[in-house]
Amino acid sequence: MNEPEPTDVGMERIDKLDAARRQLKTAIRLFFQDGDSVSIHTLTEAARGLLQDLLEAQGKTSPLREVERDWVKPDRWNEYLAIMNRPRNFFKHANRDPDEVLEFRSRSTVFWLFECAALYQQLTARLLWEGFVFLVWFGLSYPDVLKKGMPLADMIRALKTQMGANLTKQGFLDVLDSGVKLPNMD
């Protein structure tokens, strides 16, 4: 391998999965730090786009996307996607609508983070540590969304017992920073 030229200082070789992993890890950490909602959403959407494309390259699709197709009328699919993708497109482009103002509901980002954690697991057959901690937070925050009997349910109960009353975002950030990782996690 050739030595990098002096102009290449700081150059990194990054594949698409590594980029998605880094974006997702950062988005989740910012989420638990109550960071900027636009930055969290933008990082999440970038990771989601990469993860979905990587799955499609393997001939797979997001299980959540399949459910959406089951629920949304085919003749309304494009309209549905436009609504769902509006924040991402707003934060990414200004060529057609430089004066537009978005009424952004940042709470929707938690559902995209949920999907990203699931996509990462589907793609790699491993959980991302930050993704796992986020999924636990999600399960505790939205207990009626997840199906009963999922393996995650037992992990949520165990972590809830370990954390006690410290179920704040800061408490979850402390878990992320604790240095404890479960086996078979990235």
Contacts in CASP RR format, 6 or more apart in sequence:
PFRMAT RR
TARGET T0000
AUTHOR 0000-0000-0000
METHOD contacts of the structure
MODEL  1
MNEPEPTDVGMERIDKLDAARRQLKTAIRLFFQDGDSVSIHTLTEAARGL
LQDLLEAQGKTSPLREVERDWVKPDRWNEYLAIMNRPRNFFKHANRDPDE
VLEFRSRSTVFWLFECAALYQQLTARLLWEGFVFLVWFGLSYPDVLKKGM
PLADMIRALKTQMGANLTKQGFLDVLDSGVKLPNMD
4 11 0 8 1.000
14 22 0 8 1.000
16 50 0 8 1.000
16 53 0 8 1.000
16 54 0 8 1.000
17 50 0 8 1.000
17 54 0 8 1.000
17 123 0 8 1.000
17 124 0 8 1.000
19 46 0 8 1.000
19 47 0 8 1.000
19 50 0 8 1.000
20 46 0 8 1.000
20 47 0 8 1.000
20 49 0 8 1.000
20 50 0 8 1.000
20 51 0 8 1.000
20 54 0 8 1.000
20 116 0 8 1.000
20 120 0 8 1.000
21 47 0 8 1.000
21 120 0 8 1.000
21 128 0 8 1.000
21 186 0 8 1.000
23 43 0 8 1.000
23 44 0 8 1.000
23 46 0 8 1.000
23 47 0 8 1.000
23 50 0 8 1.000
24 43 0 8 1.000
24 44 0 8 1.000
24 47 0 8 1.000
24 51 0 8 1.000
24 113 0 8 1.000
24 116 0 8 1.000
24 117 0 8 1.000
24 120 0 8 1.000
24 128 0 8 1.000
24 130 0 8 1.000
24 131 0 8 1.000
25 128 0 8 1.000
25 130 0 8 1.000
26 43 0 8 1.000
27 40 0 8 1.000
27 43 0 8 1.000
27 44 0 8 1.000
27 47 0 8 1.000
27 113 0 8 1.000
27 116 0 8 1.000
28 113 0 8 1.000
28 117 0 8 1.000
28 130 0 8 1.000
28 131 0 8 1.000
28 133 0 8 1.000
28 134 0 8 1.000
28 176 0 8 1.000
29 130 0 8 1.000
29 173 0 8 1.000
29 176 0 8 1.000
30 36 0 8 1.000
30 39 0 8 1.000
30 40 0 8 1.000
30 43 0 8 1.000
31 40 0 8 1.000
31 109 0 8 1.000
31 110 0 8 1.000
31 113 0 8 1.000
31 134 0 8 1.000
31 169 0 8 1.000
32 133 0 8 1.000
32 134 0 8 1.000
32 137 0 8 1.000
32 169 0 8 1.000
32 170 0 8 1.000
32 171 0 8 1.000
32 172 0 8 1.000
32 173 0 8 1.000
32 176 0 8 1.000
33 169 0 8 1.000
33 173 0 8 1.000
34 169 0 8 1.000
37 104 0 8 1.000
37 106 0 8 1.000
37 109 0 8 1.000
38 91 0 8 1.000
38 104 0 8 1.000
38 106 0 8 1.000
40 106 0 8 1.000
40 109 0 8 1.000
41 87 0 8 1.000
41 88 0 8 1.000
41 91 0 8 1.000
41 104 0 8 1.000
41 106 0 8 1.000
41 109 0 8 1.000
41 112 0 8 1.000
42 88 0 8 1.000
42 91 0 8 1.000
42 92 0 8 1.000
44 109 0 8 1.000
44 112 0 8 1.000
44 113 0 8 1.000
44 116 0 8 1.000
45 87 0 8 1.000
45 88 0 8 1.000
45 91 0 8 1.000
45 92 0 8 1.000
45 112 0 8 1.000
47 116 0 8 1.000
48 112 0 8 1.000
48 115 0 8 1.000
48 116 0 8 1.000
48 119 0 8 1.000
51 116 0 8 1.000
51 119 0 8 1.000
51 120 0 8 1.000
51 123 0 8 1.000
52 61 0 8 1.000
52 62 0 8 1.000
52 65 0 8 1.000
52 119 0 8 1.000
54 123 0 8 1.000
55 61 0 8 1.000
55 62 0 8 1.000
55 119 0 8 1.000
55 122 0 8 1.000
55 123 0 8 1.000
58 123 0 8 1.000
60 122 0 8 1.000
60 123 0 8 1.000
62 115 0 8 1.000
62 118 0 8 1.000
62 119 0 8 1.000
62 122 0 8 1.000
63 118 0 8 1.000
63 122 0 8 1.000
64 115 0 8 1.000
64 118 0 8 1.000
68 80 0 8 1.000
69 77 0 8 1.000
72 80 0 8 1.000
86 102 0 8 1.000
87 102 0 8 1.000
87 104 0 8 1.000
87 108 0 8 1.000
90 97 0 8 1.000
90 100 0 8 1.000
90 102 0 8 1.000
90 104 0 8 1.000
110 138 0 8 1.000
110 141 0 8 1.000
110 142 0 8 1.000
113 131 0 8 1.000
113 134 0 8 1.000
113 138 0 8 1.000
114 134 0 8 1.000
114 135 0 8 1.000
114 138 0 8 1.000
116 131 0 8 1.000
117 127 0 8 1.000
117 128 0 8 1.000
117 131 0 8 1.000
117 132 0 8 1.000
117 134 0 8 1.000
117 135 0 8 1.000
117 138 0 8 1.000
118 135 0 8 1.000
120 126 0 8 1.000
120 127 0 8 1.000
120 128 0 8 1.000
120 131 0 8 1.000
120 186 0 8 1.000
121 127 0 8 1.000
121 128 0 8 1.000
124 186 0 8 1.000
126 184 0 8 1.000
126 185 0 8 1.000
126 186 0 8 1.000
127 135 0 8 1.000
127 182 0 8 1.000
127 184 0 8 1.000
127 185 0 8 1.000
127 186 0 8 1.000
128 185 0 8 1.000
128 186 0 8 1.000
129 176 0 8 1.000
129 181 0 8 1.000
129 182 0 8 1.000
129 185 0 8 1.000
129 186 0 8 1.000
130 176 0 8 1.000
132 155 0 8 1.000
132 182 0 8 1.000
132 185 0 8 1.000
133 172 0 8 1.000
133 175 0 8 1.000
133 176 0 8 1.000
134 172 0 8 1.000
135 152 0 8 1.000
136 152 0 8 1.000
136 155 0 8 1.000
136 156 0 8 1.000
136 159 0 8 1.000
136 160 0 8 1.000
136 172 0 8 1.000
137 169 0 8 1.000
137 172 0 8 1.000
138 145 0 8 1.000
138 146 0 8 1.000
139 145 0 8 1.000
139 146 0 8 1.000
139 152 0 8 1.000
139 156 0 8 1.000
140 156 0 8 1.000
140 160 0 8 1.000
140 167 0 8 1.000
146 152 0 8 1.000
146 153 0 8 1.000
159 175 0 8 1.000
160 167 0 8 1.000
163 171 0 8 1.000
163 172 0 8 1.000
163 175 0 8 1.000
166 174 0 8 1.000
END
